[in-house]
Amino acid sequence: MNFYDLVFALLVSLCGLLTWRQYHVGEEPEVKALTQPSPTPNAKAEASQFTRLFLTVYCLVMGSDWLQGPYVYSLYKDQFGLQETIVAALFTTGFLSGGISGYFVGQFADRYGRKTACLVFCVTYSIACFSTLVPKLPILILGRVFGGLSTSLMYSAFESWMVTEYHKRQVEKAGTSLSSMFGIMTTLNSIVAILAGLFSEWLVQVTSTKRAPFMASAGLLVIAFWIILACWTENYGDSHQSVETAAPTIPAKSVLKVVLTDRRILTLGLASCFFEGSMYLFVFFWTPALKAAAAAQSNGSTELPLGMIFATFMASVMLGSLLFNTLISSQRLLTPSRLLTIIFATASSSLLIPIVTKSEALTFWSFCVFEMCVGMYWPSVGYLKGRIVEDGIRARVYGMLRIPLNLFVVVALGLVKEGEGYRNAVFMVCSGLLVVTSGVFHHVVSD
């Protein structure tokens, strides 16, 4: 068993231990039962149906995304033989597309329905997957355009549909809090990502092509499309506040004013821009960074088990989500906003390690710590956005918050140069911005 297999086994064991502990310690529900009325059978059935429908689709959609993760850089760089600057340009195209479409997809989802937007996502992301069958630059660019549009839809429409349905169906009365829902989503997302990493590596080994995970991704999207079409109900902007009356659409200037005048939403946008921006830049740079560290130790190029490494990163994300459940939902040791300040500071430190050391092991461990921060970040920020942003403008605000994020990544990738010098500069800048974000978040956002 090599180093990466050992780390993967260790992290999965820790995840299993935390999962067992959370489900083994069951005294708290009994205490809550003494202070709150017991949920009715109908409420439990409604909550169960809602969570089952949403989480099934959520796992399929995230699985389609994670299947591509280990090999998207390697497909362009190694199999298609493109220069790193061209690969960076393709990534930049995707983020530019996401930045331009960020607000419009949110407006589309609020006006024409979040279910409709999710169906559109399945179609556009499938087109992005099929574009890898034609290794010609114009087609690859078109695929990245559809990929960027799809990413904006994925991170606005699905969550908006879930939160609105959660309130409309009064799922909280069945004993499922919104924070625990986001915790479950992140944990399941991590499990799916681990399986996707292992499955994608197996697919590449069996088929001898790095296109195979993209085709499997398209297959999952087809299944998700039919489940959404057949089983989901539609909801729109302002549907929670006004069920019976058709309220007029809030104009774009008003939504922008809400974002710019509410310090909490503005700070969430800052956090989204710099943390998620660092995360997306990490997606681009982790493969060459690990390859450089491995080559420095072995005095030559080396082939890394990218699928296993990706699965290990996702095990780190799962560990982070389980820690969130322990710290927030179970023990209530920290509030989500306080936890986020710690996450930003820890992530900042982890990005400095690859700069100060050429050790493959230390670089890999620092990346695992960063991914653990990602696992705690998603449920924390999801809970805060679900509590702070109004249902009627949710998708538009979520889409608008992604615009500076995509522009930040576009600028960083647009300046990419060959070699580790620029990569280290990106890690340094991201580390500094996360320190700033941690301080601002600590002073502005409170529970």
C-alpha positions in Angstrom: 0.0 0.0 0.0 1.6 3.3 -1.1 1.5 6.7 0.7 -1.7 7.9 -0.9 -3.6 4.7 -0.2 -2.5 4.9 3.5 -3.7 8.5 3.8 -7.0 7.7 2.1 -7.5 4.7 4.5 -6.7 6.9 7.5 -9.2 9.7 6.5 -11.9 7.2 5.6 -11.4 5.6 9.0 -11.7 9.0 10.8 -14.9 9.7 8.8 -16.3 6.3 9.8 -15.5 7.0 13.5 -17.1 10.4 13.5 -20.2 9.1 11.7 -20.5 6.2 14.2 -20.1 8.7 17.1 -22.8 11.1 15.8 -25.4 8.3 15.3 -24.4 6.4 18.4 -24.8 9.4 20.8 -28.5 9.9 20.7 -29.5 11.6 23.9 -30.2 15.1 22.5 -33.3 14.2 20.4 -34.9 13.0 23.7 -34.2 16.4 25.4 -35.6 18.3 22.4 -38.7 16.2 22.6 -39.4 17.4 26.1 -39.3 21.1 25.0 -40.9 20.9 21.5 -44.1 19.2 20.3 -43.6 15.9 18.5 -43.9 16.0 14.7 -47.1 14.5 13.3 -46.9 11.4 11.0 -47.9 13.6 8.0 -45.1 16.1 8.8 -42.6 13.3 9.0 -43.8 11.7 5.7 -43.7 15.1 3.9 -40.2 15.8 5.2 -39.1 12.3 4.2 -40.4 12.6 0.7 -38.9 16.1 0.3 -35.4 15.0 1.5 -35.5 11.8 -0.6 -36.4 13.6 -3.8 -33.9 16.4 -3.4 -31.0 14.4 -2.1 -31.3 11.7 -4.8 -31.0 14.4 -7.5 -28.4 16.3 -5.6 -26.2 13.2 -5.4 -26.6 12.5 -9.1 -25.8 16.1 -10.1 -22.8 16.4 -7.8 -21.6 13.0 -9.0 -21.7 14.2 -12.6 -19.5 17.1 -11.6 -17.1 15.2 -9.4 -16.5 12.5 -12.1 -14.8 15.1 -14.2 -12.7 16.6 -11.4 -9.6 14.3 -11.4 -9.0 14.4 -15.1 -10.2 17.7 -16.5 -6.7 19.3 -16.3 -4.9 16.1 -17.4 -7.3 15.5 -20.3 -6.4 18.9 -21.8 -2.8 18.9 -20.9 -1.7 15.2 -21.2 -4.2 13.5 -23.6 -4.8 16.5 -25.9 -1.3 17.8 -25.6 -2.3 21.5 -25.0 0.1 24.0 -23.5 -0.6 25.1 -19.9 -1.4 28.6 -21.1 -4.1 27.2 -23.4 -5.4 25.0 -20.6 -5.6 28.1 -18.4 -7.5 29.9 -21.2 -10.0 27.1 -21.4 -10.5 27.2 -17.6 -10.8 31.0 -17.9 -13.5 30.7 -20.6 -15.6 28.6 -18.2 -15.3 31.0 -15.3 -15.9 34.0 -17.6 -19.0 32.3 -18.9 -20.1 31.7 -15.3 -19.4 35.3 -14.4 -21.4 36.8 -17.3 -24.3 34.4 -16.8 -24.2 34.5 -13.0 -27.0 37.1 -12.5 -29.0 36.2 -15.5 -29.4 32.5 -14.6 -30.6 33.5 -11.1 -33.1 35.9 -12.7 -34.2 33.1 -15.1 -34.6 30.7 -12.2 -36.7 33.1 -10.1 -38.9 34.1 -13.0 -39.4 30.9 -14.9 -39.0 28.4 -12.1 -36.1 26.7 -10.2 -37.2 23.3 -11.5 -37.0 24.5 -15.1 -33.5 26.0 -14.4 -32.4 22.6 -13.0 -33.6 20.9 -16.1 -31.7 23.4 -18.3 -28.6 22.6 -16.2 -28.8 18.9 -17.0 -29.0 19.7 -20.8 -26.2 22.3 -20.9 -23.8 20.3 -18.7 -24.4 17.3 -20.9 -23.4 19.3 -23.9 -20.2 20.4 -22.0 -19.4 16.7 -21.4 -19.9 15.7 -25.0 -17.7 18.5 -26.2 -14.6 16.5 -25.0 -15.3 13.9 -27.8 -14.0 16.5 -30.3 -10.4 17.6 -29.4 -10.5 20.8 -31.4 -10.0 24.1 -29.7 -13.2 25.8 -30.9 -15.3 22.9 -29.7 -13.5 22.7 -26.4 -14.0 26.5 -25.9 -17.8 26.0 -26.6 -17.9 23.2 -24.1 -16.3 25.4 -21.5 -18.9 28.1 -22.2 -21.7 25.7 -21.5 -19.7 24.4 -18.5 -19.5 27.9 -17.0 -23.2 28.5 -17.6 -24.0 25.1 -16.0 -21.9 25.8 -12.9 -23.8 29.0 -12.3 -27.1 27.1 -12.6 -25.8 24.3 -10.3 -24.8 26.6 -7.5 -28.0 28.8 -7.6 -31.0 26.9 -8.9 -30.7 23.7 -6.9 -30.1 25.3 -3.5 -32.8 27.9 -4.2 -35.3 25.2 -5.0 -34.4 23.2 -1.8 -34.5 26.2 0.6 -37.8 27.5 -0.8 -39.4 24.0 -0.7 -38.0 23.5 2.8 -39.9 26.6 4.0 -43.0 25.9 2.0 -43.4 22.4 3.2 -42.4 23.4 6.8 -39.8 20.6 7.0 -38.5 22.1 10.2 -41.6 21.0 12.1 -40.5 17.4 11.3 -37.3 17.9 13.3 -34.9 18.6 10.4 -33.2 22.0 10.8 -31.8 23.9 7.8 -28.3 23.7 9.2 -28.5 19.9 9.5 -29.9 19.7 6.0 -26.8 21.5 4.7 -24.6 19.3 6.8 -26.2 16.1 5.3 -25.8 17.6 1.8 -22.1 18.2 2.3 -21.5 14.8 3.8 -23.4 13.0 1.0 -21.6 15.2 -1.5 -18.2 14.1 0.0 -19.2 10.4 -0.2 -20.3 10.8 -3.8 -17.1 12.6 -4.6 -14.9 9.9 -3.1 -16.7 7.2 -5.1 -16.5 9.4 -8.2 -12.8 9.8 -7.8 -12.2 6.0 -7.5 -14.7 5.2 -10.3 -13.2 7.7 -12.6 -9.7 6.2 -12.1 -11.1 2.8 -12.8 -12.8 4.0 -15.9 -9.6 5.5 -17.3 -7.7 2.4 -16.6 -10.3 0.2 -18.3 -10.9 2.4 -21.3 -7.4 3.9 -21.7 -9.0 7.3 -22.3 -9.6 10.2 -20.0 -12.8 11.1 -21.8 -14.6 8.1 -20.1 -15.4 10.0 -16.9 -17.1 12.7 -18.9 -19.3 10.3 -20.7 -20.3 8.7 -17.4 -21.1 12.2 -16.1 -23.5 12.7 -19.0 -25.2 9.5 -18.1 -25.9 10.6 -14.6 -27.2 13.9 -15.9 -29.8 12.1 -18.0 -31.0 10.2 -15.0 -31.2 13.4 -12.9 -33.2 15.1 -15.7 -35.9 12.5 -15.8 -36.3 12.4 -12.0 -36.6 16.2 -11.8 -39.1 16.2 -14.7 -41.2 13.5 -13.2 -41.1 14.1 -9.4 -40.2 17.7 -8.5 -42.7 20.5 -8.1 -42.0 24.0 -9.4 -41.3 27.0 -7.3 -40.5 30.6 -8.2 -39.1 33.8 -6.7 -41.4 35.3 -4.0 -43.2 31.9 -3.8 -42.7 31.6 -0.1 -43.9 35.1 0.8 -46.9 35.1 -1.6 -48.4 31.8 -2.5 -51.7 33.0 -3.8 -51.0 36.4 -5.4 -48.6 37.0 -8.3 -46.3 39.6 -6.8 -44.5 41.8 -9.4 -40.9 40.8 -10.1 -38.4 42.8 -8.1 -36.3 44.9 -10.5 -32.6 44.3 -11.0 -31.6 47.6 -9.4 -33.5 46.7 -6.2 -31.7 43.3 -5.9 -28.4 45.0 -6.5 -29.3 47.6 -3.8 -30.1 44.8 -1.4 -26.7 43.2 -2.0 -24.7 46.5 -1.7 -26.6 47.9 1.4 -26.8 44.7 3.5 -23.4 44.4 5.1 -24.0 40.7 5.9 -24.8 39.8 2.3 -21.9 41.9 1.1 -19.5 40.1 3.4 -20.9 36.7 2.3 -20.1 37.9 -1.2 -16.5 38.7 -0.1 -16.2 35.3 1.5 -17.6 33.6 -1.6 -15.3 35.5 -3.9 -12.0 34.9 -2.1 -12.6 31.4 -0.5 -14.4 29.8 -3.4 -12.1 31.6 -5.8 -9.1 30.1 -4.0 -10.9 26.7 -4.2 -11.3 27.0 -8.0 -7.7 28.1 -8.5 -6.7 25.1 -6.3 -8.6 22.9 -8.7 -6.4 24.1 -11.5 -3.1 24.1 -9.6 -3.1 21.0 -7.4 -2.1 18.6 -10.1 1.0 20.5 -11.4 1.9 21.4 -7.8 1.9 17.8 -6.7 3.6 16.7 -9.8 6.4 19.3 -9.3 6.9 18.2 -5.7 7.0 14.5 -6.7 9.4 15.2 -9.5 11.7 17.2 -7.2 11.9 14.2 -4.8 12.3 11.5 -7.4 14.6 13.6 -9.7 12.3 13.2 -12.7 8.7 13.0 -13.8 6.4 10.6 -12.1 2.9 9.4 -12.7 0.5 10.2 -9.9 -2.7 8.2 -9.0 -4.9 11.2 -9.7 -8.2 9.4 -9.0 -7.0 8.2 -5.6 -5.6 11.6 -4.8 -8.9 13.2 -5.7 -10.8 10.6 -3.6 -8.5 11.4 -0.7 -9.2 15.1 -1.1 -12.9 14.3 -1.0 -12.5 12.2 2.1 -11.0 15.3 3.6 -14.1 17.3 2.6 -16.3 14.7 4.2 -14.2 14.8 7.4 -14.8 18.6 7.4 -18.5 18.2 6.9 -18.7 15.7 9.8 -16.7 18.1 12.0 -19.3 20.8 11.1 -22.1 18.5 12.2 -20.2 17.8 15.5 -19.3 21.4 16.2 -22.6 23.1 15.1 -25.5 20.6 15.0 -24.6 18.1 17.8 -22.4 19.9 20.4 -23.2 23.5 19.5 -19.6 24.5 20.4 -19.4 27.2 17.7 -21.8 29.3 15.6 -21.5 29.0 11.8 -20.2 32.6 11.5 -17.5 32.0 14.1 -16.5 28.7 12.5 -16.1 30.4 9.2 -13.6 32.9 10.6 -11.5 29.9 11.8 -12.0 28.1 8.4 -10.6 31.1 6.4 -7.6 31.5 8.7 -6.8 27.7 8.5 -7.2 27.6 4.8 -4.8 30.6 4.5 -2.1 28.8 6.4 -2.5 25.6 4.4 -1.9 27.4 1.1 1.5 28.6 2.3 2.9 25.1 2.8 3.5 24.3 -0.9 5.5 27.6 -1.1 7.9 27.0 1.8 8.5 23.2 1.2 9.1 20.9 -1.7 8.1 17.8 0.2 5.5 15.8 -1.7 4.0 14.5 1.6 3.7 17.9 3.3 2.3 19.5 0.2 -0.3 16.7 -0.1 -1.2 17.0 3.6 -1.6 20.8 3.3 -4.0 20.2 0.4 -6.0 17.8 2.5 -6.3 20.4 5.3 -7.5 22.9 2.7 -10.1 20.4 1.4 -11.2 19.8 5.0 -11.8 23.6 5.3 -14.0 23.3 2.1 -16.0 20.6 3.8 -16.8 22.9 6.8 -17.3 25.9 4.6 -20.2 24.7 2.4 -22.7 23.9 5.2 -21.7 27.0 7.2 -22.1 29.5 4.4 -25.2 27.6 3.1 -26.9 28.0 6.4 -26.0 31.7 6.7 -27.2 32.5 3.2 -30.4 30.5 3.8 -31.1 32.6 6.9 -30.0 36.0 5.6 -31.2 36.1 2.0 -35.0 36.4 1.3 -36.7 33.6 -0.7 -38.2 35.9 -3.3 -34.8 37.1 -4.6 -32.7 34.1 -3.5 -31.6 32.7 -6.9 -30.8 36.2 -8.2 -28.7 37.1 -5.1 -26.9 33.8 -5.3 -26.2 34.3 -9.0 -25.0 37.9 -8.4 -22.6 36.8 -5.6 -20.9 34.5 -8.1 -20.1 37.3 -10.5 -17.1 38.8 -8.6 -16.0 35.2 -7.8 -15.8 34.3 -11.4 -14.1 37.5 -12.3 -11.5 36.9 -9.6 -10.7 33.5 -11.0 -10.7 34.8 -14.6 -8.1 37.4 -13.8 -5.9 34.9 -12.0 -6.1 32.3 -14.7 -5.8 34.9 -17.5 -2.3 35.7 -16.2 -1.1 32.1 -15.9 2.5 31.4 -16.9 4.4 28.1 -17.2 6.4 27.1 -14.1 6.0 27.2 -10.3 6.8 30.9 -9.9 3.3 32.0 -10.9 1.7 29.1 -9.1 3.4 30.1 -5.8 2.4 33.7 -6.3 -1.3 32.7 -6.7 -1.1 30.6 -3.5 0.5 33.6 -1.7 -2.1 36.1 -2.8 -5.0 33.7 -2.0 -3.5 33.1 1.5 -3.4 36.9 2.1 -6.9 37.5 0.9 -8.2 34.7 3.1 -6.6 36.3 6.2 -8.4 39.6 5.3 -11.7 37.7 4.8 -11.3 36.1 8.2 -10.9 39.5 9.9 -13.8 41.2 8.0 -16.1 38.2 8.6 -15.3 38.2 12.3 -16.3 41.9 12.7 -19.3 42.1 10.4 -21.3 38.8 10.4 -22.7 37.4 13.7 -25.4 34.9 14.5 
